[in-house]
Amino acid sequence: MKLVDELFQIYRGRLQGTEEDLDMITLTVLEQLSQKEILGMIKELNEEELAYFFRLYLFEALKQKFDTHDIDHTLGEKRMYH
């Protein structure tokens, strides 16, 4: 994706590429883009990039759902009175 290449060139010597750095970059980019611009970029993805994009989204969404469920389940067990 062209945007990824551009961001890499901009930040390559400035940041170390830690999760915190990458999270900051992605949040900053998202704040500056409209929904129309984001959808335009998605439409430009080739089939392989689109499959990777969707796979990553599913992975992260499921991970978050399982993490939330585990936390809720653990808290629920602690609240039970026997």
Short mmCIF file of the C-alpha atoms (twelve columns), coordinates in Angstrom:
data_MODEL
# 
_entry.id   MODEL 
# 
loop_
_atom_site.group_PDB 
_atom_site.id 
_atom_site.type_symbol 
_atom_site.label_atom_id 
_atom_site.label_alt_id 
_atom_site.label_comp_id 
_atom_site.label_asym_id 
_atom_site.label_seq_id 
_atom_site.Cartn_x 
_atom_site.Cartn_y 
_atom_site.Cartn_z 
_atom_site.pdbx_PDB_model_num 
ATOM 1  C CA . MET A 1  0.000   0.000   0.000  1 
ATOM 2  C CA . LYS A 2  1.361   3.352   -1.009 1 
ATOM 3  C CA . LEU A 3  0.451   5.003   2.315  1 
ATOM 4  C CA . VAL A 4  2.417   2.411   4.284  1 
ATOM 5  C CA . ASP A 5  5.476   3.006   2.099  1 
ATOM 6  C CA . GLU A 6  5.167   6.777   2.533  1 
ATOM 7  C CA . LEU A 7  4.762   6.549   6.317  1 
ATOM 8  C CA . PHE A 8  7.727   4.203   6.553  1 
ATOM 9  C CA . GLN A 9  9.909   6.660   4.633  1 
ATOM 10 C CA . ILE A 10 8.796   9.560   6.845  1 
ATOM 11 C CA . TYR A 11 9.349   7.842   10.195 1 
ATOM 12 C CA . ARG A 12 12.141  5.386   9.356  1 
ATOM 13 C CA . GLY A 13 14.943  7.314   11.047 1 
ATOM 14 C CA . ARG A 14 12.809  9.087   13.627 1 
ATOM 15 C CA . LEU A 15 11.073  6.257   15.464 1 
ATOM 16 C CA . GLN A 16 12.112  2.775   16.492 1 
ATOM 17 C CA . GLY A 17 8.964   1.019   15.258 1 
ATOM 18 C CA . THR A 18 7.788   -0.116  18.668 1 
ATOM 19 C CA . GLU A 19 4.104   -0.932  19.162 1 
ATOM 20 C CA . GLU A 20 3.662   2.430   20.875 1 
ATOM 21 C CA . ASP A 21 5.269   4.262   17.934 1 
ATOM 22 C CA . LEU A 22 3.146   2.420   15.392 1 
ATOM 23 C CA . ASP A 23 -0.019  2.949   17.418 1 
ATOM 24 C CA . MET A 24 0.691   6.686   17.549 1 
ATOM 25 C CA . ILE A 25 1.278   6.845   13.788 1 
ATOM 26 C CA . THR A 26 -1.876  4.916   12.928 1 
ATOM 27 C CA . LEU A 27 -4.075  6.949   15.263 1 
ATOM 28 C CA . THR A 28 -2.651  10.193  13.884 1 
ATOM 29 C CA . VAL A 29 -3.305  9.094   10.302 1 
ATOM 30 C CA . LEU A 30 -6.854  7.971   11.084 1 
ATOM 31 C CA . GLU A 31 -7.643  11.310  12.736 1 
ATOM 32 C CA . GLN A 32 -6.675  13.098  9.528  1 
ATOM 33 C CA . LEU A 33 -8.625  10.922  7.065  1 
ATOM 34 C CA . SER A 34 -12.316 11.040  6.267  1 
ATOM 35 C CA . GLN A 35 -14.395 7.905   5.832  1 
ATOM 36 C CA . LYS A 36 -14.499 8.605   2.094  1 
ATOM 37 C CA . GLU A 37 -10.695 8.776   1.925  1 
ATOM 38 C CA . ILE A 38 -10.315 5.551   3.917  1 
ATOM 39 C CA . LEU A 39 -12.794 3.705   1.689  1 
ATOM 40 C CA . GLY A 40 -10.979 5.038   -1.380 1 
ATOM 41 C CA . MET A 41 -7.715  3.565   -0.141 1 
ATOM 42 C CA . ILE A 42 -9.387  0.249   0.617  1 
ATOM 43 C CA . LYS A 43 -10.824 0.132   -2.904 1 
ATOM 44 C CA . GLU A 44 -7.304  0.567   -4.299 1 
ATOM 45 C CA . LEU A 45 -5.990  -2.536  -2.497 1 
ATOM 46 C CA . ASN A 46 -5.188  -5.521  -4.674 1 
ATOM 47 C CA . GLU A 47 -6.769  -8.876  -3.815 1 
ATOM 48 C CA . GLU A 48 -3.850  -10.043 -1.663 1 
ATOM 49 C CA . GLU A 49 -3.682  -6.772  0.288  1 
ATOM 50 C CA . LEU A 50 -7.447  -6.786  0.819  1 
ATOM 51 C CA . ALA A 51 -7.385  -10.375 2.110  1 
ATOM 52 C CA . TYR A 52 -4.536  -9.479  4.507  1 
ATOM 53 C CA . PHE A 53 -6.365  -6.331  5.629  1 
ATOM 54 C CA . PHE A 54 -9.549  -8.256  6.393  1 
ATOM 55 C CA . ARG A 55 -7.684  -11.143 8.046  1 
ATOM 56 C CA . LEU A 56 -5.880  -8.699  10.331 1 
ATOM 57 C CA . TYR A 57 -9.146  -6.958  11.194 1 
ATOM 58 C CA . LEU A 58 -10.837 -10.285 12.038 1 
ATOM 59 C CA . PHE A 59 -7.845  -11.399 14.097 1 
ATOM 60 C CA . GLU A 60 -7.732  -8.209  16.167 1 
ATOM 61 C CA . ALA A 61 -11.519 -8.027  16.600 1 
ATOM 62 C CA . LEU A 62 -11.706 -11.638 17.780 1 
ATOM 63 C CA . LYS A 63 -8.707  -11.143 20.068 1 
ATOM 64 C CA . GLN A 64 -10.393 -8.145  21.664 1 
ATOM 65 C CA . LYS A 65 -13.689 -10.017 22.012 1 
ATOM 66 C CA . PHE A 66 -12.029 -13.010 23.693 1 
ATOM 67 C CA . ASP A 67 -9.983  -10.730 25.985 1 
ATOM 68 C CA . THR A 68 -13.120 -8.828  27.000 1 
ATOM 69 C CA . HIS A 69 -15.022 -12.064 27.565 1 
ATOM 70 C CA . ASP A 70 -12.202 -13.490 29.707 1 
ATOM 71 C CA . ILE A 71 -12.097 -10.317 31.834 1 
ATOM 72 C CA . ASP A 72 -15.894 -10.256 32.223 1 
ATOM 73 C CA . HIS A 73 -15.956 -13.958 33.058 1 
ATOM 74 C CA . THR A 74 -13.167 -13.602 35.641 1 
ATOM 75 C CA . LEU A 75 -14.858 -10.611 37.279 1 
ATOM 76 C CA . GLY A 76 -18.175 -12.454 37.300 1 
ATOM 77 C CA . GLU A 77 -16.622 -15.376 39.186 1 
ATOM 78 C CA . LYS A 78 -15.171 -13.030 41.803 1 
ATOM 79 C CA . ARG A 79 -18.558 -11.419 42.389 1 
ATOM 80 C CA . MET A 80 -20.372 -14.686 43.045 1 
ATOM 81 C CA . TYR A 81 -21.240 -15.368 46.643 1 
ATOM 82 C CA . HIS A 82 -21.279 -18.974 47.885 1 
# 
